[in-house]
Amino acid sequence: MDSLCAKDGTHEKMMDEMKSMGRDKNTCAIKCAQLGSKYVLYDAGRKTIYGLDDQDKAEAFAGQRVRVQGTLAKSKIKVHKIEAIGGQIPAQP
């Protein structure tokens, strides 16, 4: 996810308010990053946002469910590996 949308825990609000953000999570995350947002890991179960040190690796997985392997320091992950684990994130209520 991107840091702008992660604050709300969903891309839906951004996509509804700004039609230029596209209608899918991948496009929204990429467009938000182009506006200066950072890619983050959002844990929906815990409603927690983790920063990612390697933005280039993260970009390839924008809007997808992923597993991140790395080292956690405070709320930032030093990324060793990112892998997709099953398509896009389902819409949040």
Residue, then its C-alpha position, 0 to 999 in steps of 0.5 A: m500500500d502507499s502511506l497516504c491510503a494506509k492512513d485510512g486503511t483502504h484505497e477506496k476513499m482516495m479512488d472515490e475522491m480523486k477519479s484520476m487515481g484509477r479504479d484499482k489498488n495497484t494504480c492508486a498506490i502507484k499514482c500516490a507514490q508519484l505524488g510523493s507518498k511512500y510504499v508501506l506494508y499495511d497489516a489490516g489485522r493489526k491496523t499497523i503501518y510499517g515503512l519499507d526501506d527499499q521503495d524500488k522492490a516495493e513498487a513492483f508489488a503495489g496494491q497486492r497482498v505480500r509477504v515481506q522478509g526483513t529486519l524490523a526496527k521500530s516501525k520500519i522494515k529493512v527489506h530482504k525479500i518481498e513476494a506476492i501471496g494471492g492477488q489484490i487486497p480485498a476491499q475494506p468495509 
